[in-house]
């Protein structure tokens, strides 16, 4: 299990990789900021040793190892723990989810990333720190934690944009398709929206808690940044709700289209059945084979019967058409 370490201050930045938690002791320092990143689930023993080195509570370790943990914020004596969900698109265009855990100390941030989402959500931030840095190099560990969370939230919008484009295609298909594939596809989108909602909405509550929090690890100058992050999450949540309503509307349009086509079919079948009711009555009467039926010996009875049935059928069709029944 590898631990990626980045240390920086206003003057310089450096990066190292170590294999054991004990090696991290050499990088503990009072000046500057240290960022330790662990990608992948790793071994429970290595996480436990890391927890011993940095005095992380066993309950936090359980949350880190549980990839299905709900987004939340917890306060401890020496650190804050923030848990949130990262969402990315994989190579097949499917949504992949990962859990991101942040342990925020006075001058150290430890990030844990586990789950199915491929790729590195923090690569852009890593390049900023190792390059000229900008604001992140001038700020403390609390700003680094904010920047990590901001990177995760930014990916929410690209995910929602992808889902929105798919919903637009469904709107075009809704009135034309009624097969099982369309239903399966739209149900898949509904499930995706539900999973995204479970990732975004709890984070809104967590950020609201951070904004109200009075903790020495979070300086007051970070309040505008976390408020902006909260507004971004609210925007993503509102967009998500709009998409859910659009999907529900697409399903209603599709159901209406299917019902309309079914009504047309039933109308045609009803007209056909109605036309044959009097015709069936006529042929039924003359199919009874009674001996004393005067029409049976009439020379033109057969063609006249056909003519009568055609007149009745034609008259009924004209009547239906004038009533705009078809």
C-alpha positions as a Markdown table, in Angstrom:
| # | Residue | x | y | z |
|---|---|---|---|---|
| 1 | Unk | 0.0 | 0.0 | 0.0 |
| 2 | Unk | 1.5 | 3.3 | -1.1 |
| 3 | Unk | 1.1 | 6.7 | 0.7 |
| 4 | Unk | 1.5 | 9.7 | -1.6 |
| 5 | Unk | 2.8 | 12.8 | 0.3 |
| 6 | Unk | 2.9 | 16.4 | -0.8 |
| 7 | Unk | 4.3 | 19.1 | 1.4 |
| 8 | Unk | 4.4 | 22.8 | 0.7 |
| 9 | Unk | 4.6 | 26.3 | 2.0 |
| 10 | Unk | 4.7 | 29.7 | 0.4 |
| 11 | Unk | 8.3 | 29.1 | -0.9 |
| 12 | Unk | 8.5 | 25.5 | -2.0 |
| 13 | Unk | 6.6 | 22.2 | -2.6 |
| 14 | Unk | 7.8 | 18.6 | -2.7 |
| 15 | Unk | 6.3 | 15.2 | -3.3 |
| 16 | Unk | 7.2 | 11.8 | -2.0 |
| 17 | Unk | 5.8 | 8.2 | -1.9 |
| 18 | Unk | 6.3 | 5.8 | 1.0 |
| 19 | Unk | 5.2 | 2.2 | 1.5 |
| 20 | Unk | 4.4 | 2.1 | 5.2 |
| 21 | Unk | 2.7 | 4.3 | 7.7 |
| 22 | Unk | 5.8 | 4.3 | 9.9 |
| 23 | Unk | 7.7 | 6.1 | 7.2 |
| 24 | Unk | 5.3 | 9.0 | 7.5 |
| 25 | Unk | 6.8 | 9.9 | 10.9 |
| 26 | Unk | 9.8 | 11.4 | 9.1 |
| 27 | Unk | 7.5 | 13.9 | 7.4 |
| 28 | Unk | 5.6 | 15.2 | 10.4 |
| 29 | Unk | 6.5 | 18.8 | 10.9 |
| 30 | Unk | 5.1 | 22.0 | 12.4 |
| 31 | Unk | 5.7 | 24.3 | 9.5 |
| 32 | Unk | 3.9 | 24.3 | 6.2 |
| 33 | Unk | 1.1 | 21.9 | 5.1 |
| 34 | Unk | 1.4 | 18.1 | 4.5 |
| 35 | Unk | -1.1 | 16.3 | 2.3 |
| 36 | Unk | -1.2 | 12.5 | 2.6 |
| 37 | Unk | -3.3 | 10.7 | -0.1 |
| 38 | Unk | -4.3 | 7.0 | -0.1 |
| 39 | Unk | -6.0 | 5.7 | -3.3 |
| 40 | Unk | -7.8 | 2.4 | -3.2 |
| 41 | Unk | -9.1 | 0.4 | -0.2 |
| 42 | Unk | -5.7 | -0.7 | 1.0 |
| 43 | Unk | -5.3 | -3.1 | 3.9 |
| 44 | Unk | -7.0 | -2.7 | 7.2 |
| 45 | Unk | -3.7 | -3.3 | 9.0 |
| 46 | Unk | -2.1 | -0.4 | 7.1 |
| 47 | Unk | -5.0 | 1.9 | 7.8 |
| 48 | Unk | -4.9 | 0.9 | 11.5 |
| 49 | Unk | -1.2 | 1.7 | 11.7 |
| 50 | Unk | -1.8 | 5.1 | 10.1 |
| 51 | Unk | -4.6 | 5.7 | 12.6 |
| 52 | Unk | -2.1 | 5.0 | 15.4 |
| 53 | Unk | 0.5 | 7.3 | 13.9 |
| 54 | Unk | -1.9 | 10.2 | 13.5 |
| 55 | Unk | -4.2 | 9.4 | 16.5 |
| 56 | Unk | -7.3 | 8.7 | 14.4 |
| 57 | Unk | -10.3 | 7.4 | 16.3 |
| 58 | Unk | -11.4 | 3.8 | 15.6 |
| 59 | Unk | -14.9 | 5.0 | 14.5 |
| 60 | Unk | -13.3 | 7.1 | 11.8 |
| 61 | Unk | -11.3 | 4.1 | 10.7 |
| 62 | Unk | -14.5 | 2.2 | 10.3 |
| 63 | Unk | -16.0 | 5.0 | 8.2 |
| 64 | Unk | -12.9 | 5.1 | 6.0 |
| 65 | Unk | -13.0 | 1.3 | 5.4 |
| 66 | Unk | -16.8 | 1.4 | 4.7 |
| 67 | Unk | -17.1 | 2.4 | 1.0 |
| 68 | Unk | -20.9 | 2.9 | 1.4 |
| 69 | Unk | -20.7 | 5.4 | 4.2 |
| 70 | Unk | -23.2 | 8.3 | 4.0 |
| 71 | Unk | -21.6 | 11.8 | 3.5 |
| 72 | Unk | -21.1 | 13.4 | 6.9 |
| 73 | Unk | -18.9 | 15.6 | 9.1 |
| 74 | Unk | -17.6 | 14.6 | 12.5 |
| 75 | Unk | -15.6 | 16.6 | 15.1 |
| 76 | Unk | -12.9 | 15.0 | 17.3 |
| 77 | Unk | -10.5 | 16.5 | 19.7 |
| 78 | Unk | -7.5 | 16.7 | 17.3 |
| 79 | Unk | -9.1 | 16.6 | 13.9 |
| 80 | Unk | -12.2 | 16.9 | 11.7 |
| 81 | Unk | -13.5 | 14.0 | 9.6 |
| 82 | Unk | -15.4 | 14.8 | 6.4 |
| 83 | Unk | -16.9 | 12.0 | 4.2 |
| 84 | Unk | -18.3 | 12.7 | 0.7 |
| 85 | Unk | -18.9 | 10.9 | -2.6 |
| 86 | Unk | -17.0 | 11.4 | -5.8 |
| 87 | Unk | -18.8 | 10.7 | -9.1 |
| 88 | Unk | -17.1 | 10.2 | -12.4 |
| 89 | Unk | -17.8 | 8.7 | -15.9 |
| 90 | Unk | -15.9 | 5.6 | -16.7 |
| 91 | Unk | -14.6 | 4.5 | -20.1 |
| 92 | Unk | -18.0 | 3.0 | -21.1 |
| 93 | Unk | -19.9 | 6.2 | -20.2 |
| 94 | Unk | -21.3 | 4.7 | -17.0 |
| 95 | Unk | -21.4 | 6.5 | -13.7 |
| 96 | Unk | -18.9 | 5.3 | -11.1 |
| 97 | Unk | -18.9 | 6.3 | -7.5 |
| 98 | Unk | -16.1 | 6.6 | -5.0 |
| 99 | Unk | -15.9 | 7.5 | -1.3 |
| 100 | Unk | -13.6 | 10.3 | -0.3 |
| 101 | Unk | -12.7 | 10.7 | 3.4 |
| 102 | Unk | -10.7 | 13.7 | 4.7 |
| 103 | Unk | -9.0 | 13.8 | 8.1 |
| 104 | Unk | -8.2 | 17.5 | 8.7 |
| 105 | Unk | -5.6 | 18.3 | 11.3 |
| 106 | Unk | -3.8 | 21.6 | 12.2 |
| 107 | Unk | -1.3 | 21.4 | 9.4 |
| 108 | Unk | -2.0 | 18.0 | 7.8 |
| 109 | Unk | -4.8 | 16.6 | 5.6 |
| 110 | Unk | -5.1 | 12.9 | 5.0 |
| 111 | Unk | -7.4 | 11.9 | 2.1 |
| 112 | Unk | -8.7 | 8.4 | 1.5 |
| 113 | Unk | -10.3 | 7.4 | -1.8 |
| 114 | Unk | -12.1 | 4.1 | -2.2 |
| 115 | Unk | -14.8 | 2.8 | -4.6 |
| 116 | Unk | -15.4 | 2.2 | -8.3 |
| 117 | Unk | -14.7 | 5.6 | -9.8 |
| 118 | Unk | -11.6 | 5.4 | -11.9 |
| 119 | Unk | -9.2 | 8.3 | -12.4 |
| 120 | Unk | -7.7 | 10.8 | -10.0 |
| 121 | Unk | -10.1 | 13.6 | -8.9 |
| 122 | Unk | -7.2 | 15.5 | -7.3 |
| 123 | Unk | -4.7 | 15.6 | -10.1 |
| 124 | Unk | -5.4 | 19.2 | -11.1 |
| 125 | Unk | -5.0 | 20.3 | -7.5 |
| 126 | Unk | -1.8 | 18.3 | -7.2 |
| 127 | Unk | -0.4 | 20.1 | -10.2 |
| 128 | Unk | -1.4 | 23.5 | -8.8 |
| 129 | Unk | 0.4 | 22.8 | -5.6 |
| 130 | Unk | 3.6 | 21.5 | -7.2 |
| 131 | Unk | 3.6 | 24.4 | -9.7 |
| 132 | Unk | 3.2 | 28.0 | -8.7 |
| 133 | Unk | 0.4 | 27.0 | -6.3 |
| 134 | Unk | -1.6 | 30.2 | -6.2 |
| 135 | Unk | -3.8 | 30.7 | -3.2 |
| 136 | Unk | -3.5 | 27.1 | -2.0 |
| 137 | Unk | 0.2 | 27.6 | -1.3 |
| 138 | Unk | -0.5 | 30.6 | 0.8 |
| 139 | Unk | -3.3 | 29.1 | 2.9 |
| 140 | Unk | -3.4 | 26.4 | 5.6 |
| 141 | Unk | -4.6 | 22.8 | 5.8 |
| 142 | Unk | -8.3 | 23.9 | 6.1 |
| 143 | Unk | -8.1 | 25.6 | 2.6 |
| 144 | Unk | -6.5 | 22.4 | 1.2 |
| 145 | Unk | -9.5 | 20.4 | 2.6 |
| 146 | Unk | -11.8 | 22.9 | 1.0 |
| 147 | Unk | -10.0 | 22.6 | -2.4 |
| 148 | Unk | -10.2 | 18.8 | -2.3 |
| 149 | Unk | -14.0 | 19.0 | -1.6 |
| 150 | Unk | -14.3 | 21.6 | -4.4 |
| 151 | Unk | -12.6 | 19.3 | -6.9 |
| 152 | Unk | -15.2 | 16.6 | -6.0 |
| 153 | Unk | -18.2 | 19.0 | -6.3 |
| 154 | Unk | -16.9 | 20.3 | -9.7 |
| 155 | Unk | -17.2 | 16.7 | -11.1 |
| 156 | Unk | -20.9 | 16.7 | -10.0 |
| 157 | Unk | -21.7 | 19.2 | -12.7 |
| 158 | Unk | -20.0 | 17.3 | -15.5 |
| 159 | Unk | -21.9 | 14.2 | -14.4 |
| 160 | Unk | -25.2 | 16.1 | -14.3 |
| 161 | Unk | -24.5 | 17.6 | -17.8 |
| 162 | Unk | -24.0 | 14.0 | -19.1 |
| 163 | Unk | -27.2 | 12.9 | -17.6 |
| 164 | Unk | -29.1 | 15.9 | -18.9 |
| 165 | Unk | -27.9 | 15.2 | -22.4 |
| 166 | Unk | -29.3 | 11.7 | -22.1 |
| 167 | Unk | -32.6 | 13.0 | -20.9 |
| 168 | Unk | -32.9 | 15.2 | -23.9 |
| 169 | Unk | -32.6 | 12.1 | -26.1 |
| 170 | Unk | -35.3 | 10.4 | -24.1 |
| 171 | Unk | -37.6 | 13.4 | -24.7 |
| 172 | Unk | -37.2 | 12.8 | -28.5 |
| 173 | Unk | -37.8 | 9.1 | -28.2 |
| 174 | Unk | -40.7 | 9.3 | -25.8 |
| 175 | Unk | -43.4 | 9.8 | -28.4 |
| 176 | Unk | -42.0 | 7.4 | -30.9 |
| 177 | Unk | -40.9 | 4.3 | -28.9 |
| 178 | Unk | -42.9 | 2.0 | -26.7 |
| 179 | Unk | -40.8 | -1.1 | -26.5 |
| 180 | Unk | -39.2 | -2.7 | -23.5 |
| 181 | Unk | -35.8 | -1.2 | -24.3 |
| 182 | Unk | -37.0 | 2.3 | -23.9 |
| 183 | Unk | -38.6 | 1.4 | -20.5 |
| 184 | Unk | -35.3 | -0.3 | -19.4 |
| 185 | Unk | -33.2 | 2.7 | -20.5 |
| 186 | Unk | -35.4 | 5.3 | -18.7 |
| 187 | Unk | -35.5 | 3.1 | -15.6 |
| 188 | Unk | -31.7 | 3.0 | -15.7 |
| 189 | Unk | -31.5 | 6.8 | -15.7 |
| 190 | Unk | -34.0 | 7.0 | -12.8 |
| 191 | Unk | -31.7 | 4.7 | -10.8 |
| 192 | Unk | -28.6 | 6.8 | -11.7 |
| 193 | Unk | -30.4 | 10.0 | -10.5 |
| 194 | Unk | -31.4 | 8.2 | -7.3 |
| 195 | Unk | -27.7 | 7.2 | -6.6 |
| 196 | Unk | -26.5 | 10.7 | -7.4 |
| 197 | Unk | -29.1 | 12.2 | -5.1 |
| 198 | Unk | -27.9 | 10.0 | -2.3 |
| 199 | Unk | -24.4 | 11.4 | -2.9 |
| 200 | Unk | -25.3 | 15.1 | -3.2 |
| 201 | Unk | -28.1 | 15.9 | -0.7 |
| 202 | Unk | -26.4 | 14.7 | 2.5 |
| 203 | Unk | -23.3 | 16.8 | 1.5 |
| 204 | Unk | -25.5 | 19.8 | 1.5 |
| 205 | Unk | -26.3 | 19.2 | 5.2 |
| 206 | Unk | -22.6 | 18.5 | 5.9 |
| 207 | Unk | -21.5 | 21.8 | 4.4 |
| 208 | Unk | -24.2 | 23.7 | 6.3 |
| 209 | Unk | -22.8 | 22.2 | 9.5 |
| 210 | Unk | -19.3 | 23.2 | 8.5 |
| 211 | Unk | -20.4 | 26.8 | 7.9 |
| 212 | Unk | -22.0 | 27.0 | 11.4 |
| 213 | Unk | -19.1 | 25.2 | 13.1 |
| 214 | Unk | -16.9 | 27.0 | 15.6 |
| 215 | Unk | -13.7 | 25.0 | 15.4 |
| 216 | Unk | -10.1 | 26.2 | 15.6 |
| 217 | Unk | -9.1 | 24.0 | 12.7 |
| 218 | Unk | -11.3 | 26.0 | 10.3 |
| 219 | Unk | -10.4 | 29.7 | 10.2 |
| 220 | Unk | -13.0 | 32.4 | 9.7 |
| 221 | Unk | -11.4 | 33.5 | 6.4 |
| 222 | Unk | -12.6 | 30.2 | 4.9 |
| 223 | Unk | -16.3 | 31.0 | 5.5 |
| 224 | Unk | -16.9 | 32.6 | 2.1 |
| 225 | Unk | -15.2 | 29.6 | 0.4 |
| 226 | Unk | -17.4 | 27.0 | 2.2 |
| 227 | Unk | -20.5 | 29.2 | 1.6 |
| 228 | Unk | -19.7 | 29.2 | -2.2 |
| 229 | Unk | -19.2 | 25.5 | -2.1 |
| 230 | Unk | -22.5 | 25.1 | -0.3 |
| 231 | Unk | -24.2 | 27.1 | -3.0 |
| 232 | Unk | -22.6 | 25.0 | -5.7 |
| 233 | Unk | -23.9 | 21.8 | -4.0 |
| 234 | Unk | -27.4 | 23.4 | -3.7 |
| 235 | Unk | -27.3 | 24.2 | -7.4 |
| 236 | Unk | -26.3 | 20.6 | -8.2 |
| 237 | Unk | -29.1 | 19.4 | -6.0 |
| 238 | Unk | -31.7 | 21.7 | -7.6 |
| 239 | Unk | -30.5 | 20.6 | -11.1 |
| 240 | Unk | -30.8 | 17.0 | -10.0 |
| 241 | Unk | -34.4 | 17.6 | -8.9 |
| 242 | Unk | -35.2 | 19.2 | -12.2 |
| 243 | Unk | -33.8 | 16.2 | -14.0 |
| 244 | Unk | -36.0 | 13.9 | -11.9 |
| 245 | Unk | -39.1 | 15.9 | -12.8 |
| 246 | Unk | -38.0 | 15.7 | -16.5 |
| 247 | Unk | -37.7 | 12.0 | -16.3 |
| 248 | Unk | -41.1 | 11.7 | -14.7 |
| 249 | Unk | -42.5 | 13.9 | -17.5 |
| 250 | Unk | -40.8 | 11.8 | -20.2 |
| 251 | Unk | -42.4 | 8.7 | -18.7 |
| 252 | Unk | -45.8 | 10.3 | -18.7 |
| 253 | Unk | -45.4 | 11.4 | -22.3 |
| 254 | Unk | -44.4 | 7.9 | -23.3 |
| 255 | Unk | -47.3 | 6.4 | -21.4 |
| 256 | Unk | -49.7 | 8.9 | -23.1 |
| 257 | Unk | -48.2 | 8.0 | -26.5 |
| 258 | Unk | -48.7 | 4.3 | -25.8 |
| 259 | Unk | -52.2 | 4.8 | -24.6 |
| 260 | Unk | -53.0 | 7.0 | -27.6 |
| 261 | Unk | -51.8 | 4.3 | -30.0 |
| 262 | Unk | -53.7 | 1.7 | -28.0 |
| 263 | Unk | -56.9 | 3.8 | -28.2 |
| 264 | Unk | -56.5 | 4.1 | -32.0 |
| 265 | Unk | -56.2 | 0.4 | -32.3 |
| 266 | Unk | -59.2 | -0.2 | -30.1 |
| 267 | Unk | -61.2 | 2.4 | -32.1 |
| 268 | Unk | -60.5 | 0.5 | -35.4 |
| 269 | Unk | -61.3 | -2.8 | -33.8 |
| 270 | Unk | -64.5 | -1.4 | -32.4 |
| 271 | Unk | -65.6 | 0.1 | -35.7 |
| 272 | Unk | -65.0 | -3.3 | -37.4 |
| 273 | Unk | -67.0 | -5.1 | -34.8 |
| 274 | Unk | -69.8 | -2.6 | -35.0 |
| 275 | Unk | -70.0 | -2.9 | -38.8 |
| 276 | Unk | -70.3 | -6.7 | -38.5 |
| 277 | Unk | -73.1 | -6.7 | -36.0 |
| 278 | Unk | -76.0 | -6.0 | -38.5 |
| 279 | Unk | -74.2 | -8.1 | -41.1 |
| 280 | Unk | -74.0 | -11.0 | -38.8 |
| 281 | Unk | -77.7 | -10.6 | -37.9 |
| 282 | Unk | -78.6 | -10.7 | -41.6 |
| 283 | Unk | -76.6 | -13.8 | -42.5 |
| 284 | Unk | -77.7 | -15.4 | -39.2 |
| 285 | Unk | -81.4 | -15.0 | -40.2 |
| 286 | Unk | -80.9 | -16.5 | -43.6 |
| 287 | Unk | -78.7 | -19.2 | -42.3 |
| 288 | Unk | -81.5 | -20.8 | -40.2 |
| 289 | Unk | -82.6 | -23.2 | -43.0 |
| 290 | Unk | -86.3 | -23.0 | -42.3 |
| 291 | Unk | -88.4 | -24.5 | -45.1 |
| 292 | Unk | -90.9 | -21.7 | -45.5 |
| 293 | Unk | -88.8 | -18.6 | -46.0 |
| 294 | Unk | -90.1 | -16.7 | -49.0 |
| 295 | Unk | -86.8 | -15.0 | -49.8 |
| 296 | Unk | -85.0 | -18.4 | -50.2 |
| 297 | Unk | -86.8 | -19.0 | -53.5 |
| 298 | Unk | -86.5 | -15.5 | -54.8 |
| 299 | Unk | -84.2 | -15.4 | -57.8 |
| 300 | Unk | -82.3 | -12.3 | -56.9 |
| 301 | Unk | -82.3 | -12.9 | -53.1 |
| 302 | Unk | -78.5 | -13.6 | -52.9 |
| 303 | Unk | -77.3 | -10.4 | -54.7 |
| 304 | Unk | -79.9 | -8.3 | -53.0 |
| 305 | Unk | -78.7 | -9.6 | -49.6 |
| 306 | Unk | -75.1 | -8.6 | -50.5 |
| 307 | Unk | -76.2 | -5.2 | -51.7 |
| 308 | Unk | -78.2 | -4.7 | -48.5 |
| 309 | Unk | -75.2 | -5.6 | -46.3 |
| 310 | Unk | -72.9 | -3.3 | -48.4 |
| 311 | Unk | -75.4 | -0.4 | -48.1 |
| 312 | Unk | -75.6 | -0.9 | -44.3 |
| 313 | Unk | -71.9 | -1.1 | -43.9 |
| 314 | Unk | -71.3 | 1.9 | -46.1 |
| 315 | Unk | -74.0 | 3.9 | -44.4 |
| 316 | Unk | -72.5 | 3.2 | -41.0 |
| 317 | Unk | -69.0 | 4.2 | -42.2 |
| 318 | Unk | -70.3 | 7.5 | -43.5 |
| 319 | Unk | -72.1 | 8.1 | -40.2 |
| 320 | Unk | -69.0 | 7.4 | -38.2 |
| 321 | Unk | -66.9 | 9.7 | -40.4 |
| 322 | Unk | -69.3 | 12.6 | -40.0 |
| 323 | Unk | -69.3 | 12.1 | -36.3 |
| 324 | Unk | -65.5 | 12.2 | -36.5 |
| 325 | Unk | -65.2 | 8.9 | -34.8 |
| 326 | Unk | -62.2 | 7.9 | -36.9 |
